[in-house]
Amino acid sequence: MLDILQYSFFSNALVSVVLISICAAIIGTYIITRRLVAISGGITHACFGGLGMGYFFGINPIAAAAVVAVLSSVGVEWMSSRFRLREDSAIAVIWSLGMAVGVLFVFMTPGYVPELNAFLFGNILTVSVADLVTFGIYTAILIAFFALYFRQIVVCAFDRDFATVIGMHTRFISYAMTVLVAVCIVLTIRLVGIMLLMSMLSLPMMTAEIFYHRFRPIMILSAVISLLTSVAGLMMSAIVDVPCSAMIVLIMAGVFIIARAGREIWLRTTT
């Protein structure tokens, strides 16, 4: 098993798993706390529109998806605050519109789109050194932003109205976090794909919430869970020769079920 670490594609995948696990834990804790899990699905499917336009116009599909993701996330935040529109309604609009645009442009693209399955279902073994550099830069920016504005982020995540009343700059924090969420989603597409991304942004945090109810402990424990399950999924997928993304999500779901069942059994035996 250790021999496979000698291959650059596998070592790149392992490093990317570490970086994205940290990012997904931080971003996932925020969207779980704000009850915005659906926004990850909305932006993820909106990215499909960017991918379709990227292929049709002959530009980098990841760059196009990043632009669409950022515009979509900022659009959701703007519509919910400017027009008093419920965020879940705005997300539904972005979700359906992104998928429709993506399907349209993929259909109009001449020939076969060879990398489309990789974006839909993930192909972590194709991660390059350039991707790792991008992941590393984003991780550093995300950690630095949280270190500078941690208190404001936590207050906005739990009660944005209260944060506004006490004079916090909630608009800056909200827009900055929506952009960081969008960028995280775009970068993570290469890890688990569009179809399975929501699980990685929610399952580790749901597991951590079984044991903790404060923002910082949940974020730390979810990062540990995400890292361990992702590395385990990568290793097991190499052994049994199955898609890595599916294995990671299955392990995460299994850990959540075991933790929840164990918690219930422990509560019953102690009461």
Backbone as CSV, one residue per row, in Angstrom:
resi,resn,N_x,N_y,N_z,CA_x,CA_y,CA_z,C_x,C_y,C_z
1,MET,0.817,-1.203,0.000,0.000,0.000,0.000,0.862,1.270,0.000
2,LEU,1.982,1.233,0.734,2.849,2.410,0.793,3.519,2.696,-0.548
3,ASP,3.600,1.696,-1.412,4.234,1.909,-2.709,3.469,2.914,-3.559
4,ILE,2.159,2.986,-3.357,1.353,3.879,-4.188,1.651,5.345,-3.883
5,LEU,2.193,5.625,-2.694,2.546,6.997,-2.339,3.691,7.532,-3.186
6,GLN,4.407,6.652,-3.866,5.507,7.077,-4.717,5.021,7.741,-5.998
7,TYR,3.767,7.486,-6.350,3.208,8.084,-7.564,2.755,9.507,-7.273
8,SER,3.123,10.435,-8.139,2.816,11.847,-7.910,1.317,12.114,-7.906
9,PHE,0.555,11.415,-8.753,-0.881,11.678,-8.816,-1.565,11.309,-7.502
10,PHE,-1.060,10.253,-6.829,-1.682,9.851,-5.565,-1.256,10.777,-4.424
11,SER,-0.003,11.175,-4.415,0.455,12.106,-3.379,-0.226,13.458,-3.530
12,ASN,-0.443,13.900,-4.775,-1.194,15.137,-5.000,-2.620,15.028,-4.478
13,ALA,-3.229,13.871,-4.732,-4.592,13.647,-4.238,-4.631,13.662,-2.721
14,LEU,-3.625,13.085,-2.085,-3.583,13.042,-0.620,-3.442,14.441,-0.035
15,VAL,-2.579,15.258,-0.615,-2.401,16.627,-0.125,-3.679,17.439,-0.337
16,SER,-4.320,17.256,-1.488,-5.551,17.999,-1.752,-6.656,17.600,-0.784
17,VAL,-6.699,16.330,-0.394,-7.681,15.871,0.584,-7.492,16.600,1.910
18,VAL,-6.248,16.753,2.327,-5.953,17.449,3.586,-6.429,18.902,3.510
19,LEU,-6.068,19.596,2.428,-6.417,21.007,2.303,-7.928,21.223,2.205
20,ILE,-8.574,20.451,1.357,-10.003,20.643,1.163,-10.793,20.204,2.383
21,SER,-10.294,19.220,3.135,-10.981,18.813,4.363,-11.012,19.954,5.365
22,ILE,-9.911,20.675,5.475,-9.856,21.827,6.381,-10.819,22.915,5.914
23,CYS,-10.771,23.232,4.626,-11.638,24.279,4.089,-13.115,23.903,4.214
24,ALA,-13.435,22.664,3.873,-14.830,22.229,3.928,-15.355,22.254,5.361
25,ALA,-14.501,21.938,6.335,-14.924,21.962,7.737,-15.237,23.388,8.185
26,ILE,-14.378,24.332,7.809,-14.592,25.727,8.210,-15.846,26.286,7.539
27,ILE,-15.936,26.116,6.226,-17.094,26.631,5.492,-18.362,25.893,5.904
28,GLY,-18.273,24.578,6.071,-19.444,23.787,6.435,-20.008,24.168,7.788
29,THR,-19.138,24.459,8.751,-19.610,24.881,10.066,-20.391,26.180,9.974
30,TYR,-19.920,27.086,9.127,-20.618,28.370,8.959,-21.999,28.174,8.339
31,ILE,-22.086,27.412,7.251,-23.381,27.272,6.584,-24.347,26.410,7.401
32,ILE,-23.831,25.455,8.185,-24.701,24.687,9.070,-25.253,25.595,10.164
33,THR,-24.398,26.433,10.736,-24.833,27.332,11.803,-25.868,28.332,11.295
34,ARG,-25.669,28.843,10.088,-26.616,29.802,9.498,-27.818,29.119,8.854
35,ARG,-27.865,27.791,8.933,-28.950,27.019,8.320,-29.057,27.295,6.827
36,LEU,-27.886,27.288,6.181,-27.829,27.561,4.749,-27.217,26.381,3.991
37,VAL,-27.515,25.173,4.445,-26.954,24.004,3.763,-27.384,23.980,2.303
38,ALA,-28.598,24.442,2.043,-29.111,24.422,0.670,-28.309,25.320,-0.256
39,ILE,-27.632,26.346,0.318,-26.881,27.249,-0.564,-25.719,26.528,-1.224
40,SER,-25.152,25.524,-0.534,-24.075,24.754,-1.152,-24.584,23.998,-2.362
41,GLY,-25.793,23.436,-2.249,-26.378,22.761,-3.406,-26.745,23.729,-4.512
42,GLY,-27.280,24.904,-4.136,-27.651,25.888,-5.140,-26.458,26.402,-5.916
43,ILE,-25.394,26.788,-5.207,-24.201,27.293,-5.881,-23.518,26.194,-6.672
44,THR,-23.525,24.978,-6.110,-22.908,23.847,-6.805,-23.566,23.603,-8.155
45,HIS,-24.896,23.615,-8.178,-25.591,23.386,-9.437,-25.520,24.611,-10.341
46,ALA,-25.401,25.806,-9.752,-25.195,26.999,-10.573,-23.851,26.933,-11.285
47,CYS,-22.848,26.287,-10.635,-21.532,26.119,-11.269,-21.637,25.361,-12.582
48,PHE,-22.637,24.488,-12.673,-22.799,23.716,-13.903,-23.035,24.636,-15.094
49,GLY,-23.732,25.758,-14.840,-23.903,26.738,-15.911,-22.586,27.333,-16.342
50,GLY,-21.696,27.626,-15.382,-20.371,28.139,-15.718,-19.540,27.134,-16.474
51,LEU,-19.643,25.865,-16.068,-18.904,24.822,-16.787,-19.366,24.731,-18.235
52,GLY,-20.695,24.760,-18.431,-21.231,24.684,-19.796,-20.782,25.853,-20.650
53,MET,-20.811,27.065,-20.094,-20.367,28.236,-20.851,-18.866,28.187,-21.127
54,GLY,-18.106,27.652,-20.160,-16.667,27.527,-20.375,-16.346,26.626,-21.549
55,TYR,-17.006,25.477,-21.622,-16.780,24.567,-22.744,-17.251,25.179,-24.067
56,PHE,-18.380,25.857,-24.042,-18.938,26.393,-25.287,-18.073,27.514,-25.853
57,PHE,-17.590,28.401,-24.994,-16.815,29.546,-25.457,-15.315,29.265,-25.498
58,GLY,-14.906,28.055,-25.116,-13.507,27.677,-25.216,-12.612,28.300,-24.172
59,ILE,-13.150,28.585,-22.977,-12.339,29.132,-21.891,-12.226,28.098,-20.779
60,ASN,-11.378,28.382,-19.810,-11.186,27.450,-18.704,-12.514,27.232,-17.969
61,PRO,-13.032,25.999,-17.950,-14.340,25.768,-17.320,-14.336,26.030,-15.819
62,ILE,-13.214,25.770,-15.143,-13.148,26.032,-13.705,-13.225,27.537,-13.438
63,ALA,-12.517,28.329,-14.256,-12.570,29.781,-14.097,-13.983,30.301,-14.347
64,ALA,-14.636,29.776,-15.380,-16.011,30.191,-15.669,-16.946,29.786,-14.536
65,ALA,-16.748,28.579,-14.002,-17.575,28.126,-12.880,-17.347,28.991,-11.647
66,ALA,-16.098,29.426,-11.432,-15.788,30.283,-10.286,-16.518,31.619,-10.390
67,VAL,-16.510,32.194,-11.583,-17.193,33.483,-11.792,-18.690,33.331,-11.543
68,VAL,-19.282,32.278,-12.105,-20.720,32.050,-11.929,-21.048,31.774,-10.468
69,ALA,-20.186,31.013,-9.776,-20.435,30.697,-8.374,-20.419,31.946,-7.504
70,VAL,-19.427,32.812,-7.729,-19.335,34.048,-6.945,-20.535,34.945,-7.229
71,LEU,-20.887,35.112,-8.518,-22.036,35.946,-8.864,-23.330,35.372,-8.291
72,SER,-23.448,34.044,-8.302,-24.651,33.404,-7.769,-24.774,33.607,-6.270
73,SER,-23.663,33.410,-5.552,-23.707,33.564,-4.095,-23.985,35.014,-3.694
74,VAL,-23.330,35.963,-4.379,-23.585,37.376,-4.098,-25.021,37.743,-4.482
75,GLY,-25.522,37.136,-5.560,-26.898,37.388,-5.966,-27.910,36.913,-4.944
76,VAL,-27.663,35.752,-4.351,-28.557,35.250,-3.304,-28.559,36.195,-2.112
77,GLU,-27.374,36.613,-1.689,-27.269,37.529,-0.547,-27.936,38.864,-0.860
78,TRP,-27.745,39.367,-2.068,-28.316,40.652,-2.457,-29.840,40.591,-2.534
79,MET,-30.368,39.543,-3.152,-31.822,39.420,-3.274,-32.493,39.268,-1.922
80,SER,-31.868,38.491,-1.020,-32.476,38.272,0.290,-32.472,39.531,1.145
81,SER,-31.443,40.375,1.000,-31.366,41.589,1.798,-32.052,42.777,1.131
82,ARG,-31.975,42.869,-0.183,-32.511,44.028,-0.901,-34.020,43.928,-1.077
83,PHE,-34.533,42.758,-1.409,-35.948,42.600,-1.700,-36.694,41.812,-0.620
84,ARG,-36.025,41.565,0.523,-36.647,40.806,1.603,-37.119,39.433,1.131
85,LEU,-36.395,38.869,0.186,-36.735,37.556,-0.351,-36.119,36.480,0.522
86,ARG,-36.881,35.442,0.800,-36.350,34.357,1.602,-35.165,33.719,0.891
87,GLU,-34.123,33.388,1.670,-32.890,32.873,1.070,-33.117,31.548,0.366
88,ASP,-33.993,30.695,0.920,-34.234,29.411,0.267,-34.928,29.595,-1.079
89,SER,-35.767,30.639,-1.202,-36.414,30.922,-2.490,-35.387,31.421,-3.507
90,ALA,-34.486,32.316,-3.062,-33.444,32.809,-3.961,-32.524,31.682,-4.401
91,ILE,-32.212,30.773,-3.482,-31.353,29.630,-3.804,-32.023,28.745,-4.845
92,ALA,-33.337,28.540,-4.718,-34.063,27.708,-5.684,-33.977,28.297,-7.087
93,VAL,-34.064,29.629,-7.192,-33.962,30.281,-8.495,-32.581,30.072,-9.091
94,ILE,-31.536,30.310,-8.276,-30.157,30.142,-8.747,-29.900,28.698,-9.138
95,TRP,-30.380,27.759,-8.340,-30.187,26.325,-8.576,-30.727,25.939,-9.956
96,SER,-32.014,26.219,-10.193,-32.652,25.798,-11.447,-32.090,26.546,-12.648
97,LEU,-31.801,27.843,-12.485,-31.275,28.627,-13.603,-29.884,28.135,-14.002
98,GLY,-29.036,27.859,-13.022,-27.690,27.371,-13.328,-27.708,26.050,-14.068
99,MET,-28.540,25.122,-13.624,-28.629,23.830,-14.300,-29.161,23.979,-15.712
100,ALA,-30.166,24.848,-15.889,-30.745,25.043,-17.221,-29.718,25.627,-18.181
101,VAL,-28.971,26.633,-17.725,-27.942,27.242,-18.570,-26.852,26.223,-18.893
102,GLY,-26.448,25.434,-17.898,-25.413,24.431,-18.130,-25.824,23.390,-19.152
103,VAL,-27.037,22.873,-19.014,-27.537,21.871,-19.967,-27.593,22.459,-21.370
104,LEU,-28.045,23.714,-21.479,-28.171,24.360,-22.787,-26.817,24.495,-23.470
105,PHE,-25.806,24.994,-22.762,-24.511,25.223,-23.386,-23.755,23.924,-23.643
106,VAL,-23.912,22.933,-22.765,-23.283,21.633,-23.028,-23.887,21.005,-24.282
107,PHE,-25.206,21.150,-24.450,-25.870,20.608,-25.642,-25.379,21.306,-26.906
108,MET,-25.124,22.610,-26.814,-24.694,23.365,-27.994,-23.204,23.218,-28.277
109,THR,-22.436,22.685,-27.323,-21.003,22.520,-27.536,-20.754,21.404,-28.549
110,PRO,-20.016,21.662,-29.609,-19.767,20.612,-30.607,-18.950,19.467,-30.017
111,GLY,-19.314,18.247,-30.406,-18.560,17.075,-29.973,-18.913,16.646,-28.557
112,TYR,-18.071,15.771,-28.022,-18.278,15.202,-26.689,-17.454,15.965,-25.668
113,VAL,-18.048,16.215,-24.498,-17.348,16.909,-23.413,-16.695,15.859,-22.526
114,PRO,-15.404,15.606,-22.667,-14.774,14.452,-22.014,-14.642,14.578,-20.514
115,GLU,-14.498,15.801,-19.983,-14.238,15.970,-18.563,-15.506,16.239,-17.752
116,LEU,-16.663,16.150,-18.393,-17.891,16.499,-17.691,-18.169,15.557,-16.525
117,ASN,-17.920,14.266,-16.714,-18.147,13.306,-15.630,-17.252,13.581,-14.432
118,ALA,-16.044,14.080,-14.684,-15.136,14.394,-13.581,-15.697,15.519,-12.720
119,PHE,-16.354,16.508,-13.354,-16.942,17.604,-12.592,-18.229,17.160,-11.899
120,LEU,-18.957,16.255,-12.496,-20.202,15.794,-11.898,-19.953,14.844,-10.729
121,PHE,-18.997,13.906,-10.899,-18.799,12.861,-9.903,-17.441,12.924,-9.213
122,GLY,-16.541,13.782,-9.686,-15.253,13.946,-9.038,-14.196,12.990,-9.567
123,ASN,-12.989,13.481,-9.663,-11.851,12.645,-10.056,-10.602,13.231,-9.419
124,ILE,-10.407,12.900,-8.169,-9.347,13.521,-7.384,-7.959,13.142,-7.890
125,LEU,-7.855,12.037,-8.625,-6.549,11.593,-9.118,-6.029,12.470,-10.253
126,THR,-6.860,13.406,-10.724,-6.413,14.321,-11.777,-5.929,15.657,-11.215
127,VAL,-5.861,15.778,-9.902,-5.415,17.036,-9.283,-3.949,17.281,-9.629
128,SER,-3.658,18.480,-10.079,-2.301,18.830,-10.491,-1.612,19.677,-9.422
129,VAL,-0.331,19.962,-9.659,0.418,20.824,-8.739,-0.190,22.226,-8.722
130,ALA,-0.633,22.709,-9.874,-1.276,24.023,-9.931,-2.539,24.056,-9.077
131,ASP,-3.301,22.964,-9.092,-4.488,22.883,-8.242,-4.102,22.942,-6.767
132,LEU,-3.023,22.253,-6.406,-2.580,22.264,-5.015,-2.166,23.664,-4.568
133,VAL,-1.486,24.382,-5.451,-1.095,25.756,-5.122,-2.338,26.617,-4.903
134,THR,-3.331,26.448,-5.762,-4.581,27.195,-5.614,-5.281,26.843,-4.314
135,PHE,-5.361,25.527,-4.018,-5.962,25.086,-2.761,-5.227,25.689,-1.573
136,GLY,-3.902,25.687,-1.629,-3.099,26.205,-0.528,-3.311,27.691,-0.302
137,ILE,-3.372,28.469,-1.400,-3.593,29.910,-1.284,-4.972,30.186,-0.691
138,TYR,-5.967,29.468,-1.198,-7.323,29.676,-0.676,-7.399,29.302,0.803
139,THR,-6.779,28.192,1.193,-6.793,27.770,2.595,-6.165,28.828,3.487
140,ALA,-5.056,29.393,3.051,-4.382,30.439,3.836,-5.274,31.674,3.977
141,ILE,-5.923,32.076,2.887,-6.814,33.242,2.935,-7.993,32.980,3.865
142,LEU,-8.574,31.786,3.767,-9.733,31.440,4.596,-9.373,31.442,6.079
143,ILE,-8.246,30.818,6.437,-7.828,30.767,7.834,-7.509,32.170,8.345
144,ALA,-6.853,32.979,7.525,-6.521,34.346,7.931,-7.790,35.167,8.153
145,PHE,-8.779,35.024,7.280,-10.031,35.772,7.432,-10.749,35.375,8.707
146,PHE,-10.795,34.076,8.997,-11.441,33.613,10.224,-10.683,34.074,11.463
147,ALA,-9.359,34.102,11.385,-8.567,34.569,12.521,-8.822,36.051,12.804
148,LEU,-9.014,36.846,11.767,-9.230,38.279,11.936,-10.653,38.617,12.378
149,TYR,-11.640,37.883,11.863,-13.034,38.250,12.095,-13.834,37.118,12.748
150,PHE,-13.185,36.305,13.552,-13.863,35.121,14.091,-15.089,35.504,14.916
151,ARG,-14.939,36.469,15.819,-16.064,36.854,16.672,-17.233,37.362,15.838
152,GLN,-16.955,38.214,14.851,-18.026,38.753,14.014,-18.693,37.660,13.193
153,ILE,-17.896,36.714,12.703,-18.451,35.616,11.915,-19.392,34.770,12.754
154,VAL,-18.985,34.464,13.975,-19.809,33.636,14.854,-21.118,34.340,15.189
155,VAL,-21.035,35.633,15.519,-22.256,36.380,15.860,-23.193,36.461,14.659
156,CYS,-22.643,36.742,13.476,-23.478,36.809,12.268,-24.080,35.449,11.923
157,ALA,-23.330,34.388,12.172,-23.821,33.053,11.849,-24.994,32.657,12.737
158,PHE,-24.937,33.019,14.018,-25.997,32.627,14.945,-27.177,33.594,14.921
159,ASP,-26.920,34.886,14.846,-28.008,35.872,14.892,-27.548,37.147,14.194
160,ARG,-27.814,37.239,12.903,-27.367,38.392,12.132,-28.120,39.661,12.521
161,ASP,-29.391,39.533,12.905,-30.154,40.703,13.323,-29.567,41.317,14.590
162,PHE,-29.198,40.465,15.546,-28.573,40.965,16.772,-27.238,41.639,16.460
163,ALA,-26.482,41.048,15.539,-25.196,41.642,15.161,-25.388,43.021,14.555
164,THR,-26.454,43.204,13.779,-26.737,44.513,13.196,-27.100,45.525,14.264
165,VAL,-27.890,45.090,15.237,-28.327,45.981,16.310,-27.150,46.493,17.124
166,ILE,-26.162,45.641,17.390,-25.030,46.059,18.220,-23.950,46.770,17.405
167,GLY,-24.216,46.992,16.113,-23.327,47.822,15.318,-22.247,47.093,14.542
168,MET,-22.349,45.791,14.391,-21.357,45.053,13.615,-21.599,45.267,12.120
169,HIS,-20.534,45.174,11.350,-20.623,45.327,9.893,-21.060,43.989,9.286
170,THR,-22.328,43.678,9.455,-22.844,42.383,9.011,-22.827,42.249,7.498
171,ARG,-23.023,43.349,6.787,-23.053,43.278,5.323,-21.701,42.815,4.777
172,PHE,-20.607,43.359,5.315,-19.274,42.961,4.872,-19.011,41.484,5.186
173,ILE,-19.338,41.069,6.407,-19.105,39.682,6.799,-19.943,38.738,5.943
174,SER,-21.209,39.076,5.723,-22.106,38.203,4.954,-21.634,38.053,3.519
175,TYR,-21.279,39.175,2.874,-20.838,39.105,1.482,-19.483,38.403,1.368
176,ALA,-18.581,38.691,2.293,-17.269,38.029,2.255,-17.413,36.528,2.430
177,MET,-18.268,36.105,3.346,-18.447,34.668,3.579,-19.135,33.987,2.398
178,THR,-20.084,34.671,1.752,-20.727,34.053,0.588,-19.722,33.857,-0.548
179,VAL,-18.810,34.808,-0.710,-17.778,34.658,-1.738,-16.839,33.505,-1.376
180,LEU,-16.428,33.421,-0.114,-15.547,32.336,0.310,-16.232,30.977,0.175
181,VAL,-17.532,30.930,0.470,-18.285,29.685,0.274,-18.289,29.289,-1.194
182,ALA,-18.538,30.263,-2.074,-18.586,29.979,-3.508,-17.244,29.468,-4.016
183,VAL,-16.158,30.106,-3.620,-14.828,29.673,-4.067,-14.507,28.291,-3.534
184,CYS,-14.872,28.026,-2.283,-14.643,26.686,-1.718,-15.380,25.623,-2.518
185,ILE,-16.605,25.926,-2.899,-17.393,24.964,-3.678,-16.735,24.685,-5.019
186,VAL,-16.262,25.725,-5.688,-15.626,25.539,-6.993,-14.369,24.687,-6.865
187,LEU,-13.548,24.974,-5.860,-12.306,24.216,-5.688,-12.584,22.766,-5.295
188,THR,-13.658,22.533,-4.560,-13.955,21.191,-4.080,-14.613,20.325,-5.145
189,ILE,-15.069,20.956,-6.232,-15.670,20.176,-7.317,-14.700,19.108,-7.814
190,ARG,-13.396,19.444,-7.883,-12.419,18.479,-8.356,-12.237,17.324,-7.379
191,LEU,-12.660,17.515,-6.128,-12.493,16.466,-5.126,-13.625,15.454,-5.164
192,VAL,-14.865,15.902,-5.005,-15.984,14.968,-4.932,-17.021,15.178,-6.018
193,GLY,-16.881,16.224,-6.828,-17.836,16.436,-7.900,-19.070,17.180,-7.437
194,ILE,-19.843,17.640,-8.405,-21.036,18.425,-8.113,-22.056,17.624,-7.322
195,MET,-22.242,16.353,-7.688,-23.316,15.569,-7.104,-23.109,15.241,-5.626
196,LEU,-21.868,15.173,-5.160,-21.598,14.721,-3.804,-21.002,15.799,-2.906
197,LEU,-20.894,17.005,-3.413,-20.238,18.058,-2.647,-20.998,18.417,-1.381
198,MET,-22.328,18.442,-1.448,-23.117,18.847,-0.299,-22.872,17.948,0.908
199,SER,-22.617,16.662,0.658,-22.361,15.738,1.762,-21.088,16.096,2.502
200,MET,-20.060,16.483,1.778,-18.791,16.823,2.419,-18.882,18.116,3.209
201,LEU,-19.786,19.002,2.817,-19.959,20.260,3.533,-20.946,20.156,4.689
202,SER,-21.548,18.987,4.893,-22.550,18.878,5.952,-22.344,17.695,6.898
203,LEU,-21.978,16.522,6.384,-21.910,15.331,7.228,-20.899,15.442,8.376
204,PRO,-19.660,15.899,8.150,-18.737,16.019,9.290,-19.239,16.986,10.359
205,MET,-19.885,18.084,9.955,-20.392,19.047,10.926,-21.571,18.477,11.701
206,MET,-22.455,17.725,11.008,-23.570,17.082,11.691,-23.073,16.073,12.715
207,THR,-21.987,15.390,12.390,-21.396,14.441,13.340,-20.802,15.177,14.535
208,ALA,-20.100,16.276,14.277,-19.487,17.050,15.364,-20.546,17.645,16.284
209,GLU,-21.713,18.020,15.730,-22.783,18.601,16.540,-23.367,17.624,17.543
210,ILE,-23.139,16.341,17.337,-23.613,15.340,18.297,-22.897,15.492,19.633
211,PHE,-21.648,15.945,19.572,-20.824,16.018,20.785,-20.625,17.445,21.297
212,TYR,-20.698,18.433,20.410,-20.456,19.820,20.815,-21.560,20.724,20.284
213,HIS,-21.713,21.899,20.936,-22.731,22.858,20.519,-22.162,24.268,20.391
214,ARG,-20.859,24.394,20.437,-20.210,25.687,20.257,-19.470,25.694,18.925
215,PHE,-19.353,26.887,18.326,-18.836,27.021,16.967,-17.418,26.476,16.834
216,ARG,-16.504,26.920,17.695,-15.107,26.539,17.550,-14.881,25.026,17.713
217,PRO,-15.422,24.379,18.775,-15.230,22.925,18.890,-15.838,22.143,17.730
218,ILE,-16.998,22.600,17.251,-17.614,21.922,16.102,-16.714,22.015,14.882
219,MET,-16.162,23.196,14.655,-15.302,23.406,13.491,-14.045,22.531,13.579
220,ILE,-13.433,22.468,14.757,-12.205,21.684,14.917,-12.496,20.197,14.762
221,LEU,-13.537,19.706,15.454,-13.851,18.278,15.372,-14.284,17.885,13.963
222,SER,-15.052,18.734,13.298,-15.476,18.415,11.933,-14.284,18.368,10.986
223,ALA,-13.279,19.225,11.227,-12.064,19.167,10.406,-11.341,17.840,10.607
224,VAL,-11.268,17.376,11.853,-10.625,16.088,12.137,-11.398,14.945,11.486
225,ILE,-12.726,14.972,11.632,-13.564,13.921,11.033,-13.436,13.932,9.518
226,SER,-13.509,15.115,8.930,-13.408,15.242,7.476,-12.065,14.729,6.971
227,LEU,-10.994,15.078,7.690,-9.662,14.657,7.277,-9.503,13.153,7.367
228,LEU,-9.885,12.571,8.495,-9.713,11.126,8.691,-10.564,10.318,7.717
229,THR,-11.817,10.719,7.537,-12.696,9.972,6.634,-12.282,10.131,5.180
230,SER,-11.792,11.324,4.831,-11.358,11.545,3.444,-10.107,10.741,3.116
231,VAL,-9.146,10.732,4.035,-7.934,9.934,3.814,-8.280,8.454,3.773
232,ALA,-9.157,8.009,4.680,-9.577,6.613,4.685,-10.283,6.245,3.380
233,GLY,-11.152,7.154,2.889,-11.840,6.892,1.628,-10.891,6.821,0.460
234,LEU,-9.880,7.686,0.460,-8.889,7.670,-0.617,-8.096,6.364,-0.605
235,MET,-7.685,5.940,0.574,-6.917,4.700,0.682,-7.758,3.482,0.295
236,MET,-8.980,3.423,0.792,-9.842,2.271,0.502,-10.222,2.212,-0.970
237,SER,-10.423,3.377,-1.590,-10.760,3.382,-3.013,-9.605,2.843,-3.848
238,ALA,-8.368,3.107,-3.398,-7.205,2.573,-4.108,-7.104,1.062,-3.942
239,ILE,-7.546,0.545,-2.795,-7.452,-0.895,-2.532,-8.511,-1.672,-3.304
240,VAL,-9.775,-1.206,-3.228,-10.882,-1.955,-3.839,-11.228,-1.458,-5.239
241,ASP,-10.540,-0.398,-5.709,-10.713,0.125,-7.057,-12.159,0.569,-7.311
242,VAL,-12.606,1.546,-6.503,-13.919,2.155,-6.682,-13.724,3.670,-6.684
243,PRO,-14.710,4.456,-7.158,-14.561,5.913,-7.164,-14.317,6.471,-5.768
244,CYS,-13.336,7.332,-5.659,-12.936,7.889,-4.368,-14.046,8.717,-3.742
245,SER,-14.734,9.522,-4.559,-15.755,10.418,-4.019,-16.866,9.649,-3.322
246,ALA,-17.321,8.561,-3.965,-18.388,7.756,-3.368,-17.930,7.108,-2.071
247,MET,-16.697,6.623,-2.039,-16.177,5.979,-0.839,-16.069,6.968,0.319
248,ILE,-15.611,8.193,0.039,-15.487,9.201,1.092,-16.844,9.506,1.713
249,VAL,-17.847,9.720,0.872,-19.170,10.076,1.381,-19.787,8.910,2.140
250,LEU,-19.592,7.686,1.664,-20.119,6.514,2.372,-19.498,6.386,3.760
251,ILE,-18.196,6.621,3.848,-17.530,6.543,5.151,-18.023,7.658,6.064
252,MET,-18.164,8.867,5.531,-18.693,9.975,6.339,-20.087,9.670,6.855
253,ALA,-20.935,9.126,5.981,-22.292,8.776,6.400,-22.271,7.671,7.448
254,GLY,-21.383,6.696,7.271,-21.275,5.622,8.254,-20.826,6.127,9.613
255,VAL,-19.864,7.044,9.626,-19.395,7.628,10.890,-20.523,8.397,11.570
256,PHE,-21.299,9.152,10.789,-22.423,9.891,11.367,-23.456,8.947,11.987
257,ILE,-23.804,7.885,11.275,-24.808,6.933,11.784,-24.307,6.256,13.057
258,ILE,-23.042,5.846,13.062,-22.481,5.190,14.243,-22.427,6.152,15.431
259,ALA,-22.005,7.403,15.167,-21.936,8.389,16.246,-23.317,8.694,16.808
260,ARG,-24.306,8.852,15.939,-25.659,9.131,16.394,-26.228,7.955,17.189
261,ALA,-26.045,6.742,16.677,-26.548,5.558,17.385,-25.835,5.381,18.720
262,GLY,-24.505,5.581,18.721,-23.754,5.459,19.965,-24.186,6.481,20.996
263,ARG,-24.460,7.703,20.542,-24.930,8.748,21.454,-26.278,8.382,22.065
264,GLU,-27.187,7.871,21.256,-28.505,7.498,21.757,-28.404,6.352,22.759
265,ILE,-27.572,5.368,22.470,-27.394,4.237,23.391,-26.799,4.715,24.710
266,TRP,-25.808,5.614,24.636,-25.171,6.129,25.849,-26.160,6.918,26.697
267,LEU,-27.018,7.724,26.064,-28.008,8.499,26.810,-29.028,7.599,27.493
268,ARG,-29.417,6.529,26.817,-30.398,5.624,27.405,-29.831,4.838,28.582
269,THR,-28.573,4.481,28.495,-27.967,3.703,29.574,-27.610,4.556,30.784
270,THR,-27.497,5.875,30.606,-27.144,6.755,31.713,-28.329,7.449,32.344
271,THR,-29.541,7.192,31.813,-30.737,7.825,32.377,-31.661,6.771,32.974
